[in-house]
């Protein structure tokens, strides 16, 4: 059975990895410096959405001193819903499910690229997108289900 939400395509818009030459593998890495931002746009009243995800890992100088990589990744995913999907279902699903799908692709992309770097493969940490969506909704003054901007 096909899902109501489909990812039709995705593109990497910007991607940089900086390897820390002074890094030595400690027993436990101490940095949790990850910044995630996103934007959701909708094509008018059509069931088509563009979700842009920006990930910044170990951006601060302090965080970078104790980790193997500094990573910046910006990517966009293009999503559609099955014909006849209710408006309420689209509004509920695009944020949480769309972000989860796109972040999963980002995790694979980062792991694949860092696998050839000097400190080996790095996997982005799991994220709580429910909390991220709530924070964005509070900041925008919109309910979580209404954070997609029409274009």
SULKA-V271090 format. One record per residue. N is the residue number from 0. SS is DSSP state (a for helix, b for strand, c for the rest). PHI is phi in whole degrees, -180 to 180 (* if undefined). BURIAL is I if it has 24 or more other C-alpha atoms within 12 Angstrom, else O. Layout:
((N,SS,PHI,BURIAL) (N,SS,PHI,BURIAL))
//
This chain:
((0,c,*,O) (1,c,-78,O) (2,c,-71,O) (3,c,-69,I) (4,b,-104,I) (5,b,-124,I) (6,b,-95,I) (7,b,-90,O) (8,b,-168,O) (9,b,-151,I) (10,b,-138,O) (11,b,-92,I) (12,b,-92,O) (13,b,-156,O) (14,b,-154,O) (15,b,-139,O) (16,b,-127,I) (17,b,-115,I) (18,b,-87,I) (19,c,-81,O) (20,c,-70,O) (21,c,-95,O) (22,c,-72,O) (23,c,-127,O) (24,c,-65,O) (25,c,-82,O) (26,c,-64,O) (27,c,-143,O) (28,c,-78,O) (29,c,-102,O) (30,c,-83,O) (31,c,-130,O) (32,c,-84,I) (33,b,-126,I) (34,b,-115,O) (35,b,-129,I) (36,b,-132,I) (37,b,-153,I) (38,b,-143,I) (39,b,-121,I) (40,b,-123,I) (41,b,-119,I) (42,c,-84,O) (43,c,54,O) (44,c,-101,O) (45,c,-71,O) (46,c,-85,I) (47,b,-120,I) (48,b,-133,I) (49,b,-120,I) (50,b,-114,I) (51,b,-109,I) (52,b,-122,I) (53,b,-119,I) (54,b,-122,I) (55,b,-124,I) (56,b,-115,I) (57,c,58,I) (58,c,-69,I) (59,c,-74,O) (60,a,-61,O) (61,a,-62,O) (62,a,-64,O) (63,a,-66,I) (64,c,-67,I) (65,c,-119,I) (66,c,-132,I) (67,c,-76,I) (68,b,-140,I) (69,b,-113,I) (70,b,-131,I) (71,b,-130,I) (72,b,-140,I) (73,b,-127,I) (74,b,-143,I) (75,b,-125,I) (76,b,-119,I) (77,b,-114,I) (78,b,-118,I) (79,b,-140,I) (80,b,-112,I) (81,c,-61,O) (82,c,-55,O) (83,c,87,O) (84,c,-67,O) (85,c,-65,O) (86,a,-55,O) (87,a,-61,O) (88,a,-66,O) (89,a,-61,I) (90,a,-63,I) (91,a,-75,I) (92,a,-87,I) (93,a,-62,I) (94,a,-67,I) (95,a,-69,I) (96,a,-72,I) (97,a,-62,I) (98,a,-62,I) (99,a,-63,I) (100,a,-64,I) (101,a,-66,I) (102,a,-66,I) (103,a,-61,I) (104,a,-65,I) (105,a,-62,I) (106,a,-60,I) (107,a,-66,O) (108,a,-62,I) (109,a,-64,I) (110,a,-62,O) (111,a,-65,O) (112,a,-71,I) (113,a,-72,I) (114,c,-60,O) (115,c,-98,O) (116,c,-87,O) (117,c,-64,O) (118,c,-101,O) (119,c,86,O) (120,c,-62,O) (121,c,-124,I) (122,c,-110,I) (123,c,-58,I) (124,c,-70,O) (125,c,-67,O) (126,c,-127,O) (127,c,-98,O) (128,a,-76,I) (129,a,-62,O) (130,a,-66,O) (131,a,-62,O) (132,a,-65,I) (133,a,-62,O) (134,a,-62,O) (135,a,-66,I) (136,a,-64,O) (137,a,-63,O) (138,a,-64,O) (139,a,-88,O) (140,c,77,O) (141,c,-110,O) (142,c,-65,O) (143,a,-52,I) (144,a,-73,I) (145,a,-121,I) (146,c,-86,I) (147,c,-80,I) (148,b,-91,O) (149,b,-82,O) (150,c,-126,O))
//
